[in-house]
Amino acid sequence: MLREKEMQGFPGWILVFVLLAVGLYSGWSFVQAATKGDVWMLTFWLVVFLLDLLCWFGLTVVNPNEARVVTLFGVYKGSIKRPGFWWVNPVSTRRRISLRVRNFETGRLKVNDREGNPIEIAAVVVWQVVETFEAVFNVDDYENFVHVQAEAALRGMATSYPYDAHEEGQISLRLSAAEIADRLCSEIQERLEKAGVHVLETRISHLAYAPEIASTMLRRQQASAVIAARQKIVEGAVSMVEMALEQLSARRVVELDEERKAAMVSNLLVVLCSEQTVSPVVNAGTLYQ
C-alpha cells in the first residue's frame, strides 16, 4: 500500500541562473548559426532553446504550511513539504495541498435523540491534512469528504444519547458537553482516517429542541425543576421536625402523646413547606382544648 513520501526538489534559484545562461547562449549561438547558414547547428541550438523554455515550467513555489503532490504520467513521485523555491520535472503535475488548520460548522441537523425527541444540533470541527497521498488519492474530494462524514458522525451520535439526563451519572447531550465532544471527535477521526485528515477538536455549537416541541419541553423542564425543589424542601422539613421532637424529648420540655406529636408534626410541616407566610394562632386554653 502506497504511503506519503517526502520529496526534495532542486533549488530553484540555481536553476534560474543556469536557464538564463543557457537561454542567452543558445540564442546567441542560434543567431551565429543563422548568419553562417549552418542548418545542423541552427536546428541544434533551436532545440536547446526550446528545451530551455520548457525547463522554466519546472519552477514551483511551496509556501509555509503547504505541500505539493508531484505525479509524473500517473505515477506518484512524492510530496514537497519544505517551504521554498524549487525545481522539479517540468512535465510533472504538482497539486497544491494546504496543511493549515481549518475549521467549519456543520449545518443545523434535525434528528431524534435516543428517547425519540426531535432536536436541532450543530458542531464545529477543527481539522488539518497530515497525509497528502491519502488526501489526494484515497478520496475524490477530501474537503467535501470531511464535511459529509462529520455531519454523518454528528447525526449518529445525537441519536445515541438523550437530550437531558434523567438519572444521576447518565451522559446527555446538554449536560455532558466535554464527554460528548470527545466522543464526537473520536468518531469523526475514525471516519476520516482513510483521507489523511487529523481532527484536532470538535465542539457542539448549537443544541435545542425542535420548534414544534420546544414549548412543551420547556414546561416539562420547569415541572421537573419544581419537583426537585419541592423534594429538597420536604427533606429539609422532615429533618427539622425530627430534630425538634428529639430535642423536646431529650430536654423534657413537654411530654407529648402520639396524638399531640402527630398534630405538632403536621403543624411544623405546614409552616416549613408553605410557600406563603403562615399566620400563628395563639392557643389560650390547654393542649387539648
C-alpha positions in Angstrom: 0.0 0.0 0.0 1.4 3.4 -1.1 2.1 6.0 1.6 3.2 9.5 1.5 6.9 10.0 0.8 8.6 13.4 1.1 10.4 14.6 -2.0 13.2 17.2 -2.2 13.2 19.5 -5.2 16.3 21.1 -6.8 17.0 24.6 -5.5 15.1 26.9 -7.8 17.4 30.0 -7.8 20.3 27.9 -9.1 18.2 26.7 -12.0 17.1 30.3 -12.7 20.7 31.4 -13.3 21.5 28.2 -15.3 18.4 28.5 -17.5 19.1 32.2 -18.1 22.7 31.4 -19.1 21.7 28.6 -21.4 18.9 30.6 -22.9 21.2 33.6 -23.7 24.0 31.4 -25.0 21.6 29.3 -27.2 20.0 32.4 -28.6 23.4 33.9 -29.4 24.6 30.6 -31.0 21.3 30.4 -33.0 22.0 33.8 -34.5 25.6 32.9 -35.3 24.4 29.6 -37.0 21.8 31.5 -39.0 24.5 34.0 -40.1 26.7 31.2 -41.3 23.9 29.2 -42.9 24.7 26.1 -40.9 21.4 24.1 -40.9 22.5 21.4 -38.5 23.8 23.9 -35.9 20.7 26.0 -36.4 18.5 23.1 -35.7 20.6 22.0 -32.7 20.5 25.4 -30.9 16.8 25.8 -31.7 16.1 22.5 -29.9 18.3 23.6 -27.0 16.5 26.9 -26.7 13.0 25.2 -26.8 14.2 22.7 -24.1 15.4 25.7 -22.0 12.0 27.3 -22.3 10.3 24.0 -21.2 12.5 23.8 -18.1 11.2 27.1 -16.9 7.8 25.4 -16.3 9.5 23.2 -13.6 9.9 26.1 -11.2 7.5 25.9 -8.3 7.0 27.8 -5.0 6.0 26.0 -1.8 4.5 28.3 0.9 4.7 27.6 4.6 2.1 25.0 5.8 1.6 23.9 2.2 2.6 20.9 0.2 2.9 20.0 -3.5 2.0 16.5 -4.5 4.1 15.5 -7.6 2.9 12.9 -10.1 4.6 12.1 -13.4 2.5 10.4 -16.1 0.2 9.0 -13.4 3.0 7.8 -11.1 3.2 9.3 -7.6 6.7 10.7 -7.1 6.4 12.3 -3.7 5.3 15.4 -1.8 7.3 18.6 -1.3 6.6 19.9 2.1 9.6 22.1 2.7 8.9 25.7 2.0 10.9 27.5 -0.6 11.6 27.9 -4.3 12.2 24.6 -6.1 12.6 23.0 -9.5 11.1 19.6 -10.4 10.4 17.8 -13.7 8.6 20.4 -15.9 6.2 17.8 -17.3 5.1 16.6 -13.9 1.8 17.5 -12.3 2.0 19.4 -9.0 -1.1 19.7 -6.9 -1.2 22.2 -4.1 -2.5 20.9 -0.7 -2.9 23.2 2.3 -1.6 21.9 5.6 -3.1 24.7 7.6 -5.5 24.2 10.4 -9.0 24.7 9.2 -12.5 24.6 10.8 -16.1 24.6 9.7 -19.5 24.5 11.3 -21.9 21.8 10.2 -25.4 22.7 9.2 -28.2 22.6 11.9 -29.3 18.9 11.7 -32.8 18.0 12.8 -32.6 14.5 14.3 -34.3 12.5 17.1 -32.4 11.8 20.3 -32.3 8.4 21.9 -35.7 9.0 23.5 -37.3 10.0 20.2 -37.5 13.7 20.8 -36.8 15.9 17.8 -33.8 18.2 18.4 -31.6 20.6 16.4 -27.8 20.1 16.7 -24.7 21.6 15.0 -21.0 21.3 15.7 -17.7 23.0 14.9 -14.9 20.7 13.6 -11.2 21.8 13.6 -9.1 19.7 11.2 -6.0 19.6 9.1 -4.4 17.4 6.4 -1.4 15.3 7.7 -1.1 12.7 4.9 -1.1 14.2 1.5 -1.1 11.0 -0.5 -4.3 9.7 1.2 -6.0 13.1 0.9 -5.4 13.3 -2.8 -5.6 9.7 -4.0 -7.8 7.8 -1.4 -10.8 10.1 -1.7 -12.3 12.0 -4.6 -12.6 15.4 -2.8 -11.2 15.4 0.6 -12.8 18.7 1.7 -16.3 17.5 0.8 -15.5 14.1 2.3 -14.6 15.8 5.7 -17.9 17.8 5.7 -20.1 14.8 4.8 -18.5 12.4 7.2 -18.6 15.0 10.1 -22.3 15.5 9.6 -22.9 11.8 9.4 -21.0 11.2 12.7 -22.8 14.1 14.4 -26.2 12.6 13.3 -25.3 9.2 14.5 -24.0 10.4 17.9 -27.1 12.6 18.5 -29.3 9.6 18.2 -27.3 7.6 20.7 -27.8 10.0 23.7 -30.7 11.7 25.3 -31.1 15.4 25.3 -31.4 15.6 29.1 -30.2 13.2 31.8 -32.9 11.7 33.9 -30.7 9.6 36.0 -27.6 10.5 38.1 -24.4 9.9 36.1 -26.2 9.5 32.8 -24.4 11.1 29.8 -26.6 13.6 27.9 -26.2 16.0 25.1 -27.0 19.1 27.2 -25.2 18.3 30.5 -22.1 16.3 29.3 -20.6 18.7 26.8 -17.0 17.6 27.3 -17.7 13.9 27.1 -19.9 14.4 24.0 -17.2 16.5 22.3 -14.5 13.9 22.9 -16.7 11.0 21.6 -17.7 13.0 18.6 -14.0 13.8 17.9 -13.1 10.1 18.1 -15.9 9.1 15.8 -15.1 11.7 13.2 -11.4 10.8 13.3 -12.2 7.2 12.7 -14.2 8.0 9.6 -11.6 10.4 8.3 -8.5 8.2 8.9 -8.5 7.0 5.3 -8.5 10.5 4.0 -5.2 11.5 5.7 -7.0 14.1 7.9 -6.4 14.7 11.6 -9.3 16.1 13.7 -7.9 18.4 16.3 -11.1 19.4 18.1 -14.9 19.3 18.0 -17.5 21.3 19.9 -21.3 21.4 19.9 -22.2 24.9 18.7 -26.0 24.6 18.7 -28.3 22.4 20.7 -32.0 22.9 21.1 -35.3 21.1 20.9 -37.1 21.3 17.6 -39.5 24.3 17.4 -42.6 22.1 17.3 -41.9 20.7 20.8 -39.8 23.4 22.3 -42.7 25.0 24.4 -43.8 21.5 25.6 -40.3 20.5 26.7 -39.8 23.9 28.4 -42.9 23.2 30.6 -41.5 19.7 31.3 -38.2 21.2 32.4 -39.9 23.7 34.6 -42.1 21.0 36.2 -39.0 18.9 36.8 -37.3 21.8 38.5 -40.3 22.5 40.7 -40.5 18.8 41.7 -36.8 18.7 42.5 -37.1 21.9 44.6 -40.1 20.5 46.5 -38.3 17.3 47.2 -35.4 19.3 48.8 -37.8 21.4 50.9 -39.7 18.3 52.2 -36.4 16.5 53.0 -35.2 19.6 55.0 -38.6 20.0 56.7 -38.7 16.4 57.9 -35.2 16.6 59.2 -36.1 19.8 61.2 -39.2 18.2 62.6 -37.3 15.1 63.7 -34.6 17.3 65.3 -37.3 19.3 67.2 -39.0 16.3 68.6 -35.7 14.7 69.7 -34.6 17.9 71.5 -38.0 18.3 73.2 -37.9 14.7 74.4 -34.2 14.9 75.5 -34.6 18.2 77.5 -38.0 17.1 78.9 -39.6 20.4 78.0 -43.0 18.8 77.5 -44.4 15.3 77.4 -46.4 14.6 74.3 -48.5 11.6 73.5 -48.7 10.2 70.0 -51.7 12.3 69.0 -50.1 15.5 70.1 -46.9 14.5 68.3 -48.8 13.9 65.1 -50.5 17.4 65.4 -47.2 19.1 66.1 -45.6 17.3 63.1 -48.5 18.4 60.9 -48.2 22.0 62.0 -44.5 22.2 61.6 -44.6 20.7 58.1 -47.3 23.2 57.1 -45.1 26.0 58.4 -41.9 24.8 56.8 -43.3 23.7 53.4 -45.7 26.5 52.8 -44.8 29.0 50.0 -46.5 31.8 51.9 -46.1 33.4 55.3 -48.0 31.4 57.9 -50.1 33.3 60.5 -49.7 32.0 64.0 -52.7 31.0 66.1 -52.4 31.5 69.8 -54.0 28.8 71.9 -55.4 30.3 75.1 -56.5 27.0 76.5 -54.8 23.7 77.0 -53.1 21.4 74.5 -56.4 19.5 74.3 -58.8 22.5 74.0 
